[in-house]
Amino acid sequence: GWCPLSPTGGQTTQLLVEPPRRPAVLWDRVTLTCQGSGTTGATTWYKDGQRWCQEGCDSFTVTERGTYMCDRPGSGLSPALRVLNDWLVLQVLTGALLEGDTVTLSCWG
């Protein structure tokens, strides 16, 4: 994964996804890691807008579909990541994509 810098130069909180495919799907055995500046171990996770885990949860394997975000003191709230449980999904490898880039789409089921 990668962590872009904010315009002010400070590191922002990011959700790293393994395997690095979007959209994330439950049957892909998705592992989420919260990365950003701030105190390790002080990560707070949110699932579907509700506080979900607050201590010792810097990384975990997802067992339920939903929308996940994490918060690290000093770098703030991450962008939301939706984990699906659909039967058939069109996925792309994650990363920075620019207009004109060639991408490979995969259909999984």
Secondary structure, 3 states (H helix, E strand, C coil): CCCCECCCCCECCEEEEECCEECEEHHHCCEEEEECCCCCCCCEEEECCEEEECCCCCEEECCCCEEEEEEECCCEECCCEEEECCCCEEEEECCCCCCCCCCCEEEEC
